[in-house]
Amino acid sequence: MLDFGSQYAQLIARRVREQQVYCQIVRHDITAERVRELAPKGLILSGGPASVYEPDAPRC
């Protein structure tokens, strides 16, 4: 799980682990090389503290 500052990162990780799935929380600024070394089967992006409803929120 890439932690972008979510207050629920630990809770999300615990729920994933309860399903017998290995889950590791890492900082959001981890390098792509390090992610490749870890060879994850999937990624969870935890949210940051900013609201997506704010006028200046990032847009895709």
N, C-alpha and C positions, 0 to 999 in steps of 0.2 A: 504494500500500500504506500503510495506517495502521499506524504502528509503535507498539505498546504496550509496547515494551521487549524484544521477542524477541531472543534471541542469534542467531537464524537469519534475521533480516530481510534481511541482505545476500545470504545464500545463496539464499533464496527469490527475491529480485529477480533475481539472476543467472540462475537456472533459467528464470524467466519470459522474460527477455531472450534466452536461448538459443533460445527458440521464436519469435524474431522479433516479440515483443510488447513495446511500450513499457511500461516500468514505472518509476514514480516513487515513492520512499519519502518520506512526509511524517509529521510528528509527529501523535500521536493527538489532540492538542488543537486541531487545525486547525478553523476555523469552517466551518459548513455553507455559508455564502456563498462561501468560498474553494473548497470542494469543487465547488459549482455552477459557479464560474468555470473550473475545470479540466476540467469536463465529462467525467469518466471513463466508460469503457464498462463498468467493473466495479470492485469494491473487494476488496482482500485485507486482512483484519484479522490482523496478526501478534500472537502471544500475548505476555503479560507474563511476568515472572519467577516469579509465584506458581503453585503447583500447583493444578490443578482438583480434586485429590483431598483437599485440606485441608478440615477441617470447616467453616471460616468462608469458603470460596470463594464467590464470587457465584453465584447460581442464576438461571436464566431462568424 
